[in-house]
Amino acid sequence: MREPVAVEYARSFFPVILIVLLIRSFLFEPFRIPSDSMMPTLLDGDFIFVNKYAYGLRLPVINSKIVAIDEPHRGDVIVFRLPSDPSTNYIKRLIGLPGDHIVVRDRQVFVNGERMAVRLDGVYQGHGHTGAKIGFEQLGTVEHRVLYLMDRYTRDYEQTVPEGHYFFMGDNRDNSLDSRFD
């Protein structure tokens, strides 16, 4: 006796759906950049794949780490859930680790008293914010581009990062809702 068509389709698609679910839960997840806060590195609307196992494997839903692989490093670009609203994903650059003393003054970033070097490199031409200053910032061994909107207010900040927390900033320094606004 032949099985119903719905059962045949279910048998065919179930392994594919299971594999996709496992890959998305433990390995890689597609992510759309929701704003221009990471310009010029990532543009609003860009699609990226997030490496979900770089720092360890976590159980989906309860978000409990089951295997530790590595720890976040200064300069990493990280997707995380906003602590005040876990339904909101943020993508920012890691600037401060637990225990670091962070100072942001006049668009300069200092970590534990050391100024993070920035080399200005002309004017930004491209997707939005044309005319902004563009620079290259050095965070330890990581060099990345940053954007400064000179006609915008800059927010100064000074704080020591509490244990179990991190300090994040967008690469679009004057147009990023980040750890300076906690």
C-alpha positions as CSV (number, residue, x, y, z in Angstrom):
1,M,0.0,0.0,0.0
2,R,1.3,3.4,-1.0
3,E,1.8,6.2,1.7
4,P,-0.1,9.5,1.3
5,V,1.8,12.2,-0.7
6,A,2.0,14.4,2.5
7,V,3.9,11.6,4.3
8,E,6.3,11.1,1.4
9,Y,7.0,14.9,1.3
10,A,7.5,14.9,5.1
11,R,10.0,12.1,4.9
12,S,11.9,13.9,2.1
13,F,12.0,17.3,3.7
14,F,12.4,16.4,7.4
15,P,16.2,15.6,7.1
16,V,16.8,18.8,5.2
17,I,14.9,20.9,7.7
18,L,16.7,19.2,10.6
19,I,20.1,19.9,9.1
20,V,19.2,23.5,8.4
21,L,17.9,23.9,12.0
22,L,21.1,22.4,13.4
23,I,23.4,24.5,11.3
24,R,21.5,27.7,12.2
25,S,21.3,26.8,15.9
26,F,24.9,25.8,16.4
27,L,27.2,27.0,13.5
28,F,26.1,29.9,11.3
29,E,23.1,32.2,11.2
30,P,22.3,34.7,8.5
31,F,22.0,38.3,9.8
32,R,20.9,41.5,8.2
33,I,22.7,44.7,9.2
34,P,19.8,46.8,10.7
35,S,21.4,50.3,10.7
36,D,24.3,52.4,9.6
37,S,26.1,52.3,13.0
38,M,28.8,50.0,11.6
39,M,29.6,52.1,8.6
40,P,32.0,52.1,6.8
41,T,32.7,48.4,7.7
42,L,29.2,47.2,7.2
43,L,26.3,49.0,5.5
44,D,22.7,49.1,6.4
45,G,20.9,46.2,4.7
46,D,24.1,44.1,4.2
47,F,23.6,40.4,4.8
48,I,26.3,38.5,6.7
49,F,26.7,35.0,8.3
50,V,27.4,35.1,12.0
51,N,29.8,32.4,13.2
52,K,27.9,31.1,16.3
53,Y,30.6,28.7,17.6
54,A,33.6,31.1,17.6
55,Y,33.4,31.6,21.4
56,G,31.7,28.2,22.2
57,L,28.6,26.2,21.6
58,R,25.4,27.3,23.3
59,L,22.1,25.5,23.7
60,P,19.4,27.3,21.7
61,V,16.6,29.1,23.6
62,I,18.2,28.8,27.1
63,N,21.5,30.3,25.7
64,S,23.6,28.2,28.1
65,K,27.2,27.6,27.0
66,I,28.0,23.8,26.8
67,V,31.5,24.0,25.2
68,A,33.9,26.9,25.6
69,I,36.1,27.5,22.6
70,D,37.5,31.0,22.8
71,E,36.9,34.3,24.5
72,P,36.1,37.6,22.7
73,H,39.0,39.8,21.8
74,R,39.3,43.6,21.5
75,G,38.4,44.6,17.9
76,D,36.1,41.7,17.2
77,V,32.8,42.5,15.6
78,I,30.1,40.8,17.6
79,V,26.3,40.3,17.2
80,F,24.6,40.2,20.6
81,R,21.2,40.6,22.1
82,L,20.5,44.0,23.8
83,P,20.4,43.3,27.6
84,S,17.5,45.7,28.1
85,D,15.5,44.1,25.2
86,P,16.6,40.5,24.4
87,S,14.4,40.5,21.2
88,T,16.8,43.1,19.7
89,N,20.0,42.1,18.0
90,Y,22.9,44.6,18.0
91,I,26.1,44.4,16.0
92,K,29.1,46.4,17.3
93,R,32.9,46.3,17.7
94,L,34.3,45.1,21.0
95,I,36.4,47.9,22.6
96,G,36.6,47.1,26.3
97,L,36.9,43.8,28.1
98,P,35.9,43.2,31.8
99,G,38.0,45.3,34.1
100,D,39.2,47.8,31.3
101,H,39.0,51.5,32.1
102,I,37.4,53.1,29.0
103,V,37.5,56.8,28.2
104,V,36.0,58.4,25.1
105,R,36.8,62.1,24.9
106,D,36.7,64.3,21.8
107,R,36.3,61.3,19.5
108,Q,39.4,59.6,20.9
109,V,39.2,56.2,22.6
110,F,41.5,55.4,25.5
111,V,41.7,51.8,27.0
112,N,43.4,51.6,30.4
113,G,45.1,55.0,29.8
114,E,46.4,54.1,26.3
115,R,45.1,56.1,23.4
116,M,43.9,53.8,20.5
117,A,45.7,55.1,17.5
118,V,43.6,56.6,14.7
119,R,45.1,57.7,11.3
120,L,42.7,60.0,9.4
121,D,42.5,59.1,5.7
122,G,40.4,61.5,3.8
123,V,36.7,62.0,3.2
124,Y,34.2,59.2,3.0
125,Q,32.5,58.8,-0.4
126,G,29.8,56.2,-0.6
127,H,26.6,54.9,0.9
128,G,25.2,57.7,3.1
129,H,27.2,60.2,5.1
130,T,29.2,61.4,2.1
131,G,31.7,64.0,3.3
132,A,32.4,62.4,6.7
133,K,35.9,61.9,7.8
134,I,37.2,58.4,7.5
135,G,40.0,56.9,9.6
136,F,41.8,53.7,10.5
137,E,41.8,52.8,14.2
138,Q,44.2,50.3,15.8
139,L,42.7,48.2,18.6
140,G,45.6,45.9,19.7
141,T,46.4,43.9,16.6
142,V,43.1,44.8,14.8
143,E,43.0,47.7,12.4
144,H,39.6,48.8,11.1
145,R,37.9,51.8,9.5
146,V,35.9,54.3,11.4
147,L,33.7,57.1,10.4
148,Y,33.4,60.6,12.0
149,L,30.4,62.8,11.3
150,M,32.0,66.2,12.3
151,D,28.6,68.0,12.2
152,R,27.2,65.7,14.9
153,Y,27.4,65.8,18.7
154,T,30.0,63.4,20.1
155,R,29.3,61.7,23.4
156,D,32.1,61.5,25.9
157,Y,32.3,58.6,28.3
158,E,34.3,57.3,31.2
159,Q,33.8,54.0,33.0
160,T,35.4,50.8,34.1
161,V,33.8,47.8,32.4
162,P,32.2,45.6,35.1
163,E,33.1,41.9,35.4
164,G,31.0,39.8,33.1
165,H,30.3,42.7,30.7
166,Y,31.9,44.3,27.6
167,F,32.1,47.8,26.1
168,F,31.0,48.1,22.5
169,M,31.1,50.9,19.9
170,G,29.9,51.2,16.4
171,D,32.4,52.1,13.7
172,N,30.2,55.0,12.7
173,R,31.3,56.7,15.9
174,D,28.9,59.7,15.9
175,N,25.8,57.7,14.7
176,S,25.8,54.6,16.9
177,L,23.6,53.7,19.9
178,D,26.3,51.7,21.8
179,S,27.7,51.2,25.3
180,R,28.2,54.9,25.8
181,F,24.4,55.2,26.1
182,D,23.8,52.6,28.8
